[in-house]
């Protein structure tokens, strides 16, 4: 019997400063996330990214938008497969 791997969203920010601010915001809000190295499959440069379950997108993305910490890139990872997401920043 094979188990389905959960999907996760990976967010890449324009700078380490912005990702650390986003991490602080998510910590303060007790929101579920992990700080991970940017996967080489999406960006060969060194750096950090935020990772969280796809099911938590509705909690995390509004918090980042409200704090003006919108990511530069977003990816959906299912197992070893990555697909780029086009995230439209909400108005207002």
C-alpha positions as CSV (number, residue, x, y, z in Angstrom):
1,X,0.0,0.0,0.0
2,X,1.5,3.4,-1.0
3,X,0.9,6.5,1.1
4,X,0.2,9.8,-0.6
5,X,2.8,12.4,0.4
6,X,1.4,15.7,1.7
7,X,1.8,18.7,-0.5
8,X,3.8,21.7,0.8
9,X,4.2,25.2,-0.3
10,X,7.7,26.7,-0.5
11,X,8.1,30.5,-0.4
12,X,11.3,32.3,-1.6
13,X,11.8,35.9,-0.6
14,X,13.9,38.7,-2.2
15,X,16.3,38.9,0.8
16,X,17.4,37.1,4.0
17,X,16.1,40.1,5.9
18,X,12.6,39.7,4.5
19,X,12.5,35.9,5.2
20,X,13.7,36.5,8.7
21,X,10.9,39.1,9.2
22,X,8.4,36.6,7.8
23,X,9.7,33.9,10.1
24,X,9.3,36.2,13.1
25,X,5.8,37.1,12.1
26,X,4.8,33.4,11.7
27,X,6.4,32.6,15.1
28,X,4.5,35.4,16.8
29,X,1.3,34.2,15.3
30,X,2.0,30.6,16.3
31,X,1.6,29.6,12.6
32,X,3.0,26.2,11.4
33,X,6.0,26.5,9.1
34,X,9.6,25.4,8.7
35,X,12.7,27.4,7.7
36,X,14.5,25.4,5.1
37,X,17.4,25.8,2.6
38,X,16.0,26.8,-0.9
39,X,15.7,23.5,-2.8
40,X,18.3,23.3,-5.6
41,X,15.5,22.2,-7.9
42,X,13.9,25.6,-7.8
43,X,17.0,27.9,-7.3
44,X,20.6,26.8,-7.5
45,X,21.8,29.7,-5.3
46,X,22.1,29.4,-1.5
47,X,19.4,30.9,0.6
48,X,16.5,30.2,2.9
49,X,12.9,29.5,2.2
50,X,9.7,29.0,4.2
51,X,7.9,25.7,3.9
52,X,4.4,24.9,5.1
53,X,1.6,22.4,4.4
54,X,-0.6,23.4,1.5
55,X,-3.6,23.1,3.9
56,X,-2.2,26.0,5.9
57,X,-2.0,28.4,2.9
58,X,-5.2,30.2,4.1
59,X,-3.6,31.1,7.4
60,X,-0.1,32.0,6.3
61,X,-0.6,33.9,3.1
62,X,-3.0,36.5,4.6
63,X,-0.7,37.1,7.5
64,X,2.3,37.7,5.1
65,X,0.1,40.0,3.0
66,X,-1.1,42.0,6.0
67,X,2.6,42.5,7.1
68,X,3.7,43.5,3.6
69,X,6.0,40.4,3.4
70,X,4.9,39.0,0.1
71,X,7.2,36.3,-1.3
72,X,9.1,36.7,-4.6
73,X,8.4,33.1,-5.7
74,X,6.2,30.2,-4.6
75,X,6.3,26.5,-5.4
76,X,4.2,23.5,-4.7
77,X,6.1,20.4,-3.8
78,X,4.5,17.0,-4.1
79,X,7.1,14.4,-3.2
80,X,10.1,15.2,-5.4
81,X,8.1,17.3,-8.0
82,X,8.0,21.1,-7.9
83,X,5.7,23.4,-9.8
84,X,5.8,27.1,-9.6
85,X,2.7,28.8,-8.3
86,X,1.5,32.2,-9.5
87,X,0.5,34.0,-6.3
88,X,-1.5,37.1,-6.9
89,X,-1.1,39.6,-4.2
90,X,-4.5,40.6,-2.8
91,X,-5.6,44.2,-3.3
92,X,-5.8,46.5,-0.3
